[in-house]
Amino acid sequence: MASQESPYNFVSFLRVGYGIIWLLLCSIIYRAKIYDWLKASVLTSSLATFMIGIGVQLFEKPIIVGLIMFVVVAISVFLLHRMKKQWYHYYSIVISMIATLFYL
C-alpha cells in the first residue's frame, strides 16, 4: 500500500505556471519594438511551452488536451489576424503545434 502523497506534487503547478509566464512574456514582447522574427520565435516557444505543460498535466484526458490546444491555436490565429501580422507569425503557431504533438 503506497501512499498517494508525493513530495513532487508541486511540479504540476510549476509546469503550467511556467507556460503561463511564457505566454505573458510573449504578450509583453509583442508590444515591444523589436524585430518581428524575434517576436515570432518567442511566440513559438511560448505556445509550445504552454501546450506541452497542459498536455503533460492532463495526459490521461487526451480529448480535453486536444480541445485546449484547439482553443489556444484559435485564439492565437485570431489575435495575429487582428494585428495584421506577417505569414511567419502563423508559421510559428504551426511549428509550436508540431513540437507539442511530437513531445506528447
N, C-alpha and C positions, 0 to 999 in steps of 0.2 A: 504494500500500500504506500505509494509515493505521495508526497504532499503536492498539492496543486500550486502552492505558493512558490514562486521562484524569485531569486534575487535579481533577475533580469526583466522584471515586468515593466520597468521604466523605458525599455528600449523601444517599445511600440510608440510611446508618446514622443520620443526623440526623433524617430524615423519620420513620422507625419509632421511634426513640428519643423524639422529641417526642410521638408518640402514646402511648407507654408512660408518659411523665412525666405527661401529662394524665390518663391512667387512674389513676395513683397519687394524683394531686392530687384526683381525684373521690372516691376511696375515703376520703381524709382528710376531705374536706368532708362526706361523708355521715355521718361520726361527730361532726361539729361541731354545735353548737346554733345553727343559723341557719335562716332561712325555708326552707320546703320548696320553694317555687317557685324559689328561688335554687339549691338542690341539683339540681332537675330541669334547670335551664338549663345548669349545669355538666356534668351527665350528657350532655346533647345535644351540647355542644361536644367533650367528651372522646371519646365514642363516634365521632362524625363524624371527628375528627382522627385517631384510631387507624385506623379502617376506610379512610379515604382514603389514609393513609400506606401501609398494607398493599396497598391496591388499586393505587396508583401503582407501588409497588415490584414487584409481581407482575403487571403489566398484560398480560404475554404468556401468563399462565395463568389465564384467567377462571374456570375451574371451581374452582381452589384458592381464588381470591379469594371466590367465592360460598360455598364451604364455611366459610372463616374467618369471613365475615360472619354466616353462619347460626349458627356456634358462639358468636360474641360476643353476638349477639342472644339466643340461647337461655340463655346464662349470665346475661345481664343481666335477662331476664324472670324467671328462676328466683330470682335474688337479691332482686329487687324484690318478688316474691310472698312470699318467705320473710320479708322485713322488713315485709310488710303495708303497702306504700306506696299512696298515692292514685293515681287514674287518670292524672293529668298526668305522673307519672313514666314510665308506659308510653307516653304520648303523645310524650314526649321521645325515646324509642327509635325511634318511627315517624318523627319528624322527622329524626333523625340518619340513618336508613336512606335516606330520600328525598333528603337532601342528598348523601349518599355516591353514590347511584345517578345523580344529576344531574351530579355532579362527574366521575365516571368515565365 
